[in-house]
């Protein structure tokens, strides 16, 4: 089969389906850094609060696996009326200033590319707090330094990052992600956290909560995933110890 396009002959290989041509130039897709694009990326999650807890905690679990600290518990502080804030603090390797800049300013960049033993790998989950709040804080404990960053939408509604402080520290390495919580969302944070953590491979050290888990019936049990019947009659898929619905 032959096609003509702008004076160039093109032939479709009938066996492979690949177009063979003498065209000399090919373009590749790009993504423009526009407010609309970043707004779309931040709205990928239908449940922003669950997404924040799930994605940040999945990163914490991956960090513990990377540092071979599976025996340690990431800390999860849930909000209360008196202290409406949320944070997750892991004891992984932490990140350098350069790695923080790449991770939080580049969609698609990940510290876990090519590692099948970890949950993430697409470089989107680290920005999930922006689906709930316009700003959040990242603290990295790495190589004796305590770096504090603010991640936020700038005046053009494009994600930005600022180094707030740099201090020496003797604290264990790791990453801490924290954000303010609306008081009207406190119950939802607790409810979503309970759903998430009852299936986690690594249980967190909870601050501000003490859950009593109720496990739903298992509909499908495979090595790669499980399908559970939750209390509302909807299916809950568990992959890598992380629930998705």
MOKA-V985345 format. One record per residue. N is the residue number from 0. RES is the residue in one small letter. SS is DSSP state (H for helix, E for strand, L for the rest). Layout:
BEGIN
<<N;RES;SS> <N;RES;SS>>
END
This chain:
BEGIN
<<0;x;L> <1;x;E> <2;x;E> <3;x;E> <4;x;E> <5;x;L> <6;x;L> <7;x;E> <8;x;E> <9;x;E> <10;x;E> <11;x;E> <12;x;L> <13;x;L> <14;x;L> <15;x;L> <16;x;L> <17;x;L> <18;x;E> <19;x;E> <20;x;E> <21;x;L> <22;x;L> <23;x;L> <24;x;L> <25;x;L> <26;x;L> <27;x;L> <28;x;L> <29;x;L> <30;x;L> <31;x;L> <32;x;L> <33;x;L> <34;x;H> <35;x;H> <36;x;H> <37;x;H> <38;x;H> <39;x;H> <40;x;H> <41;x;H> <42;x;L> <43;x;L> <44;x;L> <45;x;L> <46;x;L> <47;x;H> <48;x;H> <49;x;H> <50;x;H> <51;x;H> <52;x;H> <53;x;H> <54;x;H> <55;x;H> <56;x;H> <57;x;H> <58;x;H> <59;x;H> <60;x;H> <61;x;H> <62;x;H> <63;x;H> <64;x;H> <65;x;H> <66;x;L> <67;x;L> <68;x;L> <69;x;L> <70;x;L> <71;x;L> <72;x;L> <73;x;L> <74;x;E> <75;x;E> <76;x;E> <77;x;L> <78;x;L> <79;x;L> <80;x;L> <81;x;L> <82;x;L> <83;x;L> <84;x;E> <85;x;E> <86;x;E> <87;x;E> <88;x;E> <89;x;L> <90;x;L> <91;x;L> <92;x;L> <93;x;L> <94;x;L> <95;x;L> <96;x;H> <97;x;H> <98;x;H> <99;x;H> <100;x;H> <101;x;H> <102;x;H> <103;x;H> <104;x;H> <105;x;L> <106;x;L> <107;x;L> <108;x;L> <109;x;L> <110;x;L> <111;x;L> <112;x;L> <113;x;L> <114;x;L> <115;x;L> <116;x;L> <117;x;L> <118;x;L> <119;x;L> <120;x;L> <121;x;L> <122;x;L> <123;x;L> <124;x;H> <125;x;H> <126;x;H> <127;x;H> <128;x;H> <129;x;H> <130;x;H> <131;x;L> <132;x;L> <133;x;L> <134;x;E> <135;x;E> <136;x;E> <137;x;E> <138;x;E> <139;x;E> <140;x;E> <141;x;E> <142;x;L> <143;x;L> <144;x;E> <145;x;E> <146;x;E> <147;x;E> <148;x;E> <149;x;E> <150;x;E> <151;x;E> <152;x;E> <153;x;L> <154;x;L> <155;x;L> <156;x;L> <157;x;L> <158;x;E> <159;x;E> <160;x;E> <161;x;E> <162;x;E> <163;x;E> <164;x;E> <165;x;E> <166;x;E> <167;x;E> <168;x;L> <169;x;L> <170;x;L> <171;x;L> <172;x;L> <173;x;E> <174;x;E> <175;x;E> <176;x;E> <177;x;E> <178;x;E> <179;x;E> <180;x;L> <181;x;L> <182;x;H> <183;x;H> <184;x;H> <185;x;H> <186;x;H> <187;x;H> <188;x;H> <189;x;H> <190;x;H> <191;x;H> <192;x;H> <193;x;H> <194;x;H> <195;x;H> <196;x;H> <197;x;L> <198;x;L> <199;x;L> <200;x;L> <201;x;L> <202;x;L> <203;x;L> <204;x;E> <205;x;E> <206;x;E> <207;x;L> <208;x;L> <209;x;L> <210;x;L> <211;x;L> <212;x;L> <213;x;L> <214;x;L> <215;x;L> <216;x;E> <217;x;E> <218;x;E> <219;x;E> <220;x;E> <221;x;L> <222;x;L> <223;x;L> <224;x;L> <225;x;E> <226;x;E> <227;x;E> <228;x;E> <229;x;L> <230;x;L> <231;x;L> <232;x;L> <233;x;L> <234;x;E> <235;x;E> <236;x;E> <237;x;E> <238;x;E> <239;x;L> <240;x;L> <241;x;E> <242;x;E> <243;x;E> <244;x;L>>
END
